[in-house]
Amino acid sequence: MMDIKFKYGLDDKPPWWVASLYGLQWLAVTLPGVLIIGKVVGTFHFSQPAEQIFYLQKIFLITGVSLFFQILYGHRLPLIMGPAAVLLVGIIATRGFELDTIYTAIFVNGLLLAFLSLSGLFGKIRRYFTTTVVAVVLLLIAFTLTPTILDLIIAGGTSPSPISRLIFSFCFIPGIFLVESRLKGVGKAIVVVAAMALGSLLYFFFFNAPATTGTNGHAAWFGWPLGLPMAGFSFDWGVILSFLFCFMALAVNDLGSIQSLKGFFPLDDMGKRTRNGMALTGLSNALSGCLGIIGSVNYSISPGIVLSTGCASRFTLMPTAAALVLFSFSPAAIACMAAIPRLIIGCVLFYILANQVAAGLTVATGGKESFSFRDSLAIGIPVLFGTVLSFLPPQVVADFPDFSRPIIGNGFVMGVLASLLVEHVLLRDKKGD
């Protein structure tokens, strides 16, 4: 265990005003994931701004409620939650299917994750996800979302032109990395928030675009965030199987995030905390599926925030959870926060996924004394395979049989399958991982 002196320990309860200040820092770290992934999926599903805002309302609500229960009854650690990028991959890959079918799959797999966590069966599955496979998963999430990044940056009408958008992104993205490299502590954690705010201002200035929330200024200040968009459950076993692989990756991510704080505290019940935390993540995803929204996962950025602030109290996240829930009841507030141009979302998503690539490469090389050509090949084959499939034209994917379409047309799923095949069969390392 690390010998770290914290201002406030895991179970300490700081004064309310201190907790509120720390809560604001956690909120600044949480908002980018909620807004960016939520807006991408909302735009993907709905054409009307009011529907997109309502979608974000539900994400804010479920994220806040899930965070609250995690702090008190789940892993009981200072970990933030937010929409899972790997489920964004699954949702985009199942385009063409009804929303009922997509979110039924999220509901079913959320329940399955909860069952596997509580029963201990996930540990038996986890051994197949070696460091090489985990690295491939992290890389595939980034690479299979490349078409989405291109669409966000280039698409959006004739004004500004696609070439103008590209020039802007070529200048703005390096700027984010330049600023981030010079920041320390909490500054690094909130660089995405700053990039969204400054990027939006620069976009409106350079392209003379009016600042708009997308609701013509008529969004209500209060609006109930609950509603069932689905007519009913719609079971498509091809879609469910496709999301199963996404949930395996989500579970590995969730496990890694919880375990990342293990060395900070003298905890004897870490196994129980992990089971409860992952089970609550599963139940949260099942509830998200019922409400027709993307599910959540614990974010691995949390340990860095704990170290930079010197505060390990889990109760400082209670104001963050409360703020998320309060925001969910205000369409106008969310509309203002979501008034981010598509181009800026694409640039920020590029920055986030570039960090994901770096994390994948770190996982691949960090635990090995030497990185062999076999290791490189075991990563390169499935990543290239999955990336190529993610660029398949929709009309080609549509020619596959209905059952296989959500699997073969999902570059992430096929890449993970290829990774498992390469790692455990074709290039099996007899010396072990």
C-alpha positions as CSV (number, residue, x, y, z in Angstrom):
1,M,0.0,0.0,0.0
2,M,1.2,3.5,-0.8
3,D,2.2,5.7,2.2
4,I,0.0,8.7,1.4
5,K,-1.1,11.4,3.8
6,F,-4.6,12.6,2.8
7,K,-6.3,15.8,4.1
8,Y,-9.4,13.7,4.4
9,G,-9.5,9.9,4.5
10,L,-11.9,7.6,2.8
11,D,-14.6,7.7,5.4
12,D,-14.0,11.2,6.7
13,K,-16.8,13.8,6.3
14,P,-15.4,17.3,5.6
15,P,-17.4,20.4,6.5
16,W,-20.2,21.0,4.0
17,W,-18.5,24.0,2.4
18,V,-15.2,22.0,1.9
19,A,-17.1,19.0,0.5
20,S,-18.9,21.4,-1.9
21,L,-15.7,22.8,-3.3
22,Y,-14.2,19.3,-3.8
23,G,-17.6,18.3,-5.3
24,L,-17.3,21.1,-7.9
25,Q,-13.9,19.7,-8.9
26,W,-15.4,16.2,-9.3
27,L,-18.3,17.7,-11.3
28,A,-15.9,19.5,-13.7
29,V,-14.3,16.1,-14.4
30,T,-17.6,14.3,-14.8
31,L,-19.4,16.7,-17.1
32,P,-17.3,16.2,-20.3
33,G,-18.1,12.5,-20.5
34,V,-21.8,13.0,-19.8
35,L,-22.1,15.9,-22.3
36,I,-19.9,14.6,-25.1
37,I,-21.0,10.9,-25.2
38,G,-24.6,11.8,-24.3
39,K,-24.8,14.4,-27.1
40,V,-23.2,12.1,-29.7
41,V,-25.7,9.3,-28.9
42,G,-28.7,11.7,-28.6
43,T,-27.9,13.2,-32.0
44,F,-27.4,9.8,-33.5
45,H,-30.9,8.7,-32.3
46,F,-33.0,11.8,-32.6
47,S,-33.4,14.7,-35.0
48,Q,-35.3,17.0,-32.8
49,P,-33.3,19.2,-30.3
50,A,-35.9,18.7,-27.6
51,E,-35.6,15.0,-27.8
52,Q,-31.8,15.2,-27.6
53,I,-32.0,17.4,-24.5
54,F,-34.5,15.0,-22.9
55,Y,-32.1,12.1,-23.6
56,L,-29.3,14.1,-21.8
57,Q,-31.7,14.8,-18.9
58,K,-32.1,11.1,-18.3
59,I,-28.4,10.5,-18.5
60,F,-27.7,13.2,-15.9
61,L,-30.3,11.7,-13.6
62,I,-29.2,8.1,-13.8
63,T,-25.5,9.1,-13.6
64,G,-26.2,11.1,-10.4
65,V,-28.4,8.4,-8.8
66,S,-25.9,5.6,-9.7
67,L,-23.0,7.7,-8.3
68,F,-25.0,8.2,-5.0
69,F,-25.6,4.5,-4.6
70,Q,-22.0,3.6,-5.5
71,I,-20.6,6.0,-2.8
72,L,-22.9,4.6,-0.1
73,Y,-23.5,1.0,-0.9
74,G,-21.4,-0.1,-3.9
75,H,-17.6,0.1,-4.0
76,R,-17.8,3.0,-1.5
77,L,-14.7,4.7,-3.1
78,P,-14.0,8.1,-4.5
79,L,-14.8,7.1,-8.1
80,I,-16.8,9.1,-10.7
81,M,-19.1,7.6,-13.2
82,G,-20.2,8.5,-16.7
83,P,-21.5,7.1,-20.0
84,A,-19.4,4.2,-21.3
85,A,-17.6,4.9,-24.6
86,V,-17.6,1.2,-25.4
87,L,-21.4,1.2,-25.4
88,L,-21.3,4.1,-27.8
89,V,-19.4,1.8,-30.1
90,G,-22.1,-0.8,-29.7
91,I,-24.9,1.7,-30.4
92,I,-23.3,3.1,-33.5
93,A,-22.6,-0.4,-34.8
94,T,-26.2,-1.5,-34.4
95,R,-27.5,1.4,-36.5
96,G,-30.6,0.4,-38.5
97,F,-32.1,-1.5,-35.5
98,E,-35.0,-0.1,-33.5
99,L,-34.2,1.7,-30.3
100,D,-36.3,-0.9,-28.4
101,T,-33.9,-3.6,-29.7
102,I,-30.8,-1.7,-28.8
103,Y,-31.8,-0.8,-25.3
104,T,-33.3,-4.2,-24.6
105,A,-29.8,-5.6,-25.3
106,I,-28.3,-3.0,-22.8
107,F,-30.9,-4.0,-20.2
108,V,-30.3,-7.8,-20.6
109,N,-26.5,-7.4,-20.5
110,G,-26.7,-5.0,-17.5
111,L,-28.6,-7.7,-15.5
112,L,-26.1,-10.3,-16.7
113,L,-23.2,-8.2,-15.5
114,A,-24.8,-7.8,-12.1
115,F,-25.4,-11.6,-11.8
116,L,-21.8,-12.5,-12.9
117,S,-20.4,-10.0,-10.4
118,L,-22.4,-11.2,-7.4
119,S,-22.0,-14.9,-8.2
120,G,-18.2,-14.6,-8.7
121,L,-18.4,-16.1,-12.2
122,F,-16.9,-13.0,-13.7
123,G,-13.6,-14.0,-12.2
124,K,-13.6,-17.1,-14.4
125,I,-14.2,-15.1,-17.5
126,R,-11.7,-12.4,-16.6
127,R,-8.7,-14.7,-17.0
128,Y,-9.3,-14.8,-20.8
129,F,-8.8,-11.0,-20.9
130,T,-5.1,-11.0,-20.6
131,T,-3.1,-7.7,-20.7
132,T,-2.8,-8.1,-24.5
133,V,-6.6,-8.5,-24.9
134,V,-7.3,-5.6,-22.6
135,A,-4.8,-3.4,-24.6
136,V,-6.6,-4.4,-27.8
137,V,-10.0,-3.5,-26.2
138,L,-8.7,-0.1,-25.3
139,L,-7.2,0.5,-28.7
140,L,-10.3,-0.8,-30.5
141,I,-12.6,1.6,-28.7
142,A,-10.6,4.5,-30.1
143,F,-10.0,3.2,-33.6
144,T,-13.6,2.0,-34.2
145,L,-14.9,5.4,-33.3
146,T,-12.7,7.0,-36.0
147,P,-15.6,7.2,-38.5
148,T,-17.7,9.0,-35.8
149,I,-14.9,11.6,-35.2
150,L,-14.6,12.2,-38.9
151,D,-18.4,12.7,-39.2
152,L,-18.5,15.1,-36.3
153,I,-15.6,17.2,-37.7
154,I,-16.5,17.3,-41.4
155,A,-20.3,17.0,-41.5
156,G,-22.7,19.8,-40.6
157,G,-23.7,21.6,-43.7
158,T,-21.8,23.9,-46.1
159,S,-21.1,26.7,-43.7
160,P,-18.4,26.5,-42.5
161,S,-17.0,24.4,-45.3
162,P,-15.4,20.9,-44.6
163,I,-12.0,22.3,-45.4
164,S,-12.4,25.1,-42.9
165,R,-13.5,22.6,-40.3
166,L,-10.4,20.5,-41.0
167,I,-8.1,23.5,-40.7
168,F,-9.7,24.5,-37.4
169,S,-9.4,21.0,-36.0
170,F,-5.7,20.7,-37.2
171,C,-5.0,23.9,-35.1
172,F,-7.3,23.3,-32.1
173,I,-6.5,19.6,-31.3
174,P,-2.7,20.2,-31.0
175,G,-3.6,23.2,-28.8
176,I,-5.4,21.0,-26.4
177,F,-2.4,18.7,-26.0
178,L,0.0,21.7,-25.7
179,V,-2.0,23.2,-22.9
180,E,-2.6,19.8,-21.2
181,S,1.2,19.1,-21.2
182,R,1.8,22.3,-19.2
183,L,-0.8,21.7,-16.5
184,K,-0.6,19.8,-13.3
185,G,-2.9,18.3,-10.8
186,V,-6.6,19.3,-11.1
187,G,-5.7,21.5,-14.1
188,K,-5.1,18.3,-16.2
189,A,-8.4,16.9,-15.1
190,I,-10.5,19.9,-16.2
191,V,-8.7,20.6,-19.5
192,V,-11.6,19.0,-21.3
193,V,-14.1,21.3,-19.8
194,A,-11.9,24.3,-20.7
195,A,-11.4,23.0,-24.2
196,M,-15.2,22.6,-24.7
197,A,-15.8,26.2,-23.4
198,L,-13.0,27.9,-25.2
199,G,-13.5,25.8,-28.4
200,S,-17.1,26.8,-28.6
201,L,-16.2,30.5,-28.2
202,L,-13.5,30.3,-30.9
203,Y,-16.0,28.4,-33.2
204,F,-18.6,31.1,-32.8
205,F,-16.0,33.9,-33.3
206,F,-14.2,32.5,-36.4
207,F,-17.2,31.2,-38.2
208,N,-19.6,34.0,-37.2
209,A,-22.0,31.3,-36.0
210,P,-24.7,32.3,-33.5
211,A,-24.6,30.7,-30.1
212,T,-27.6,28.5,-29.8
213,T,-28.8,25.8,-27.5
214,G,-30.6,24.0,-30.3
215,T,-34.0,24.7,-28.7
216,N,-34.5,28.3,-30.0
217,G,-34.3,29.6,-26.4
218,H,-37.6,28.0,-25.4
219,A,-36.3,25.2,-23.2
220,A,-38.2,25.1,-19.9
221,W,-36.2,25.7,-16.7
222,F,-38.0,22.7,-15.2
223,G,-38.8,19.4,-16.8
224,W,-39.4,15.9,-15.6
225,P,-36.4,13.8,-16.7
226,L,-38.1,10.4,-16.7
227,G,-39.9,8.7,-19.5
228,L,-40.0,5.4,-21.3
229,P,-39.2,5.8,-25.0
230,M,-39.6,2.1,-25.7
231,A,-42.9,0.6,-26.7
232,G,-41.7,-2.6,-25.0
233,F,-38.8,-5.0,-24.9
234,S,-37.6,-6.3,-28.2
235,F,-35.2,-9.2,-28.1
236,D,-32.8,-9.7,-31.0
237,W,-30.2,-12.3,-30.0
238,G,-27.7,-11.0,-32.5
239,V,-27.8,-7.5,-31.0
240,I,-27.7,-8.9,-27.5
241,L,-24.6,-11.0,-28.4
242,S,-23.0,-8.0,-30.0
243,F,-23.5,-5.9,-26.8
244,L,-22.3,-8.9,-24.7
245,F,-18.8,-8.3,-25.9
246,C,-19.1,-4.6,-25.3
247,F,-20.2,-5.4,-21.7
248,M,-17.3,-7.7,-21.2
249,A,-15.0,-4.8,-22.1
250,L,-17.1,-2.5,-19.8
251,A,-16.7,-4.9,-17.0
252,V,-12.9,-5.1,-17.4
253,N,-12.8,-1.3,-17.4
254,D,-15.0,-1.1,-14.3
255,L,-12.9,-3.7,-12.5
256,G,-9.7,-1.8,-13.4
257,S,-11.1,1.5,-12.2
258,I,-12.2,0.1,-8.8
259,Q,-8.9,-1.8,-8.3
260,S,-6.9,1.3,-9.2
261,L,-7.6,2.7,-5.8
262,K,-6.7,-0.5,-4.0
263,G,-3.2,0.7,-3.1
264,F,-4.4,3.9,-1.5
265,F,-6.3,2.5,1.5
266,P,-5.8,-0.3,4.0
267,L,-9.0,-2.2,3.0
268,D,-9.6,-5.8,4.0
269,D,-12.9,-6.0,2.2
270,M,-11.7,-4.9,-1.3
271,G,-13.2,-8.1,-2.9
272,K,-16.6,-7.3,-1.5
273,R,-16.4,-3.7,-2.6
274,T,-15.4,-4.8,-6.1
275,R,-18.3,-7.2,-6.3
276,N,-20.8,-4.7,-5.0
277,G,-19.5,-1.9,-7.2
278,M,-19.6,-4.0,-10.4
279,A,-23.0,-5.4,-9.5
280,L,-24.3,-1.8,-9.1
281,T,-22.7,-0.9,-12.4
282,G,-24.7,-3.7,-14.0
283,L,-28.0,-2.7,-12.3
284,S,-27.4,0.9,-13.4
285,N,-27.0,-0.3,-17.0
286,A,-30.1,-2.4,-16.7
287,L,-32.0,0.7,-15.5
288,S,-30.5,2.8,-18.3
289,G,-31.7,0.2,-20.8
290,C,-35.2,0.5,-19.4
291,L,-35.1,4.2,-19.8
292,G,-33.6,4.0,-23.3
293,I,-30.2,5.7,-22.6
294,I,-26.6,4.6,-22.8
295,G,-25.2,2.9,-19.7
296,S,-22.4,4.1,-17.3
297,V,-19.1,2.8,-16.0
298,N,-16.7,3.9,-13.3
299,Y,-14.0,6.2,-14.7
300,S,-10.3,5.3,-14.3
301,I,-9.3,9.0,-14.1
302,S,-10.4,9.2,-10.4
303,P,-7.1,8.1,-8.7
304,G,-5.3,11.0,-10.4
305,I,-7.8,13.4,-8.9
306,V,-7.5,11.9,-5.5
307,L,-3.7,12.3,-5.6
308,S,-3.7,15.9,-7.0
309,T,-6.3,17.2,-4.5
310,G,-5.0,15.2,-1.5
311,C,-8.6,14.4,-0.6
312,A,-9.7,10.8,-0.5
313,S,-13.2,11.3,1.1
314,R,-15.9,9.5,-0.9
315,F,-18.4,11.9,0.6
316,T,-17.0,14.8,-1.4
317,L,-18.7,13.2,-4.4
318,M,-22.1,13.5,-2.8
319,P,-22.5,17.2,-4.0
320,T,-21.5,16.0,-7.4
321,A,-24.2,13.4,-7.5
322,A,-26.7,16.0,-6.2
323,A,-25.7,18.5,-8.8
324,L,-26.2,15.9,-11.6
325,V,-29.6,15.1,-10.4
326,L,-30.6,18.7,-10.0
327,F,-29.4,19.5,-13.6
328,S,-31.5,16.6,-14.9
329,F,-34.6,18.5,-13.9
330,S,-33.7,21.6,-16.0
331,P,-33.8,21.2,-19.8
332,A,-32.7,24.9,-20.1
333,A,-29.6,24.3,-18.0
334,I,-28.6,21.2,-19.9
335,A,-29.4,22.9,-23.3
336,C,-26.9,25.7,-22.3
337,M,-24.2,23.2,-21.4
338,A,-24.9,21.1,-24.5
339,A,-24.6,24.1,-26.9
340,I,-21.3,22.7,-28.1
341,P,-20.8,22.7,-31.9
342,R,-20.3,19.3,-33.5
343,L,-16.8,20.3,-34.6
344,I,-15.7,21.0,-31.1
345,I,-17.2,17.7,-29.9
346,G,-15.2,15.9,-32.6
347,C,-12.0,17.6,-31.6
348,V,-12.5,16.9,-27.9
349,L,-13.5,13.3,-28.6
350,F,-10.2,13.0,-30.6
351,Y,-8.3,14.2,-27.6
352,I,-10.0,11.8,-25.2
353,L,-9.6,8.8,-27.5
354,A,-5.9,9.7,-28.1
355,N,-5.4,9.3,-24.4
356,Q,-7.3,6.0,-24.7
357,V,-4.8,4.8,-27.3
358,A,-1.9,5.8,-25.0
359,A,-3.6,3.9,-22.1
360,G,-3.9,0.8,-24.4
361,L,-0.2,1.0,-25.3
362,T,0.8,1.4,-21.7
363,V,-1.2,-1.6,-20.7
364,A,0.4,-3.6,-23.5
365,T,4.0,-2.7,-22.6
366,G,3.8,-1.8,-18.9
367,G,3.8,-5.3,-17.4
368,K,6.4,-6.9,-19.7
369,E,10.1,-6.9,-19.4
370,S,10.4,-7.1,-23.2
371,F,7.8,-6.4,-25.9
372,S,8.3,-9.0,-28.6
373,F,7.3,-9.1,-32.3
374,R,4.7,-11.7,-31.2
375,D,3.2,-9.2,-28.8
376,S,3.0,-6.5,-31.4
377,L,1.4,-8.9,-33.9
378,A,-1.1,-10.1,-31.3
379,I,-2.2,-6.5,-31.0
380,G,-1.8,-5.3,-34.6
381,I,-3.9,-8.0,-36.2
382,P,-7.2,-7.6,-34.3
383,V,-6.9,-3.8,-34.1
384,L,-6.4,-3.5,-37.9
385,F,-9.1,-6.1,-38.5
386,G,-11.6,-4.2,-36.3
387,T,-10.7,-0.8,-37.7
388,V,-11.2,-2.0,-41.3
389,L,-14.6,-3.4,-40.5
390,S,-15.7,-0.2,-38.8
391,F,-15.3,1.5,-42.1
392,L,-17.6,-0.9,-44.0
393,P,-20.3,1.0,-45.9
394,P,-23.8,0.6,-44.4
395,Q,-25.1,-1.0,-47.7
396,V,-22.5,-3.8,-47.4
397,V,-23.4,-4.5,-43.8
398,A,-27.1,-4.6,-44.8
399,D,-26.3,-7.5,-47.1
400,F,-25.4,-9.8,-44.1
401,P,-28.1,-12.0,-42.6
402,D,-30.1,-10.3,-39.9
403,F,-28.7,-12.3,-37.0
404,S,-25.1,-11.8,-37.9
405,R,-25.3,-8.1,-39.0
406,P,-24.9,-6.6,-35.5
407,I,-21.9,-8.8,-34.9
408,I,-20.1,-8.8,-38.3
409,G,-20.9,-5.1,-38.8
410,N,-19.4,-4.2,-35.4
411,G,-15.7,-3.7,-35.8
412,F,-15.2,-3.6,-32.0
413,V,-16.8,-7.0,-31.4
414,M,-15.0,-8.6,-34.4
415,G,-11.8,-7.1,-33.2
416,V,-12.2,-8.5,-29.7
417,L,-13.1,-11.9,-31.1
418,A,-10.0,-11.8,-33.3
419,S,-7.9,-10.8,-30.3
420,L,-9.2,-13.8,-28.2
421,L,-8.5,-16.1,-31.2
422,V,-5.0,-14.7,-31.8
423,E,-4.1,-14.6,-28.1
424,H,-5.3,-18.0,-27.1
425,V,-5.1,-20.0,-30.3
426,L,-3.1,-18.7,-33.2
427,L,-0.3,-17.1,-31.3
428,R,-0.7,-18.7,-28.0
429,D,2.1,-17.9,-25.6
430,K,2.8,-21.2,-23.8
431,K,4.9,-19.3,-21.2
432,G,1.7,-17.5,-20.1
433,D,0.8,-13.9,-20.1
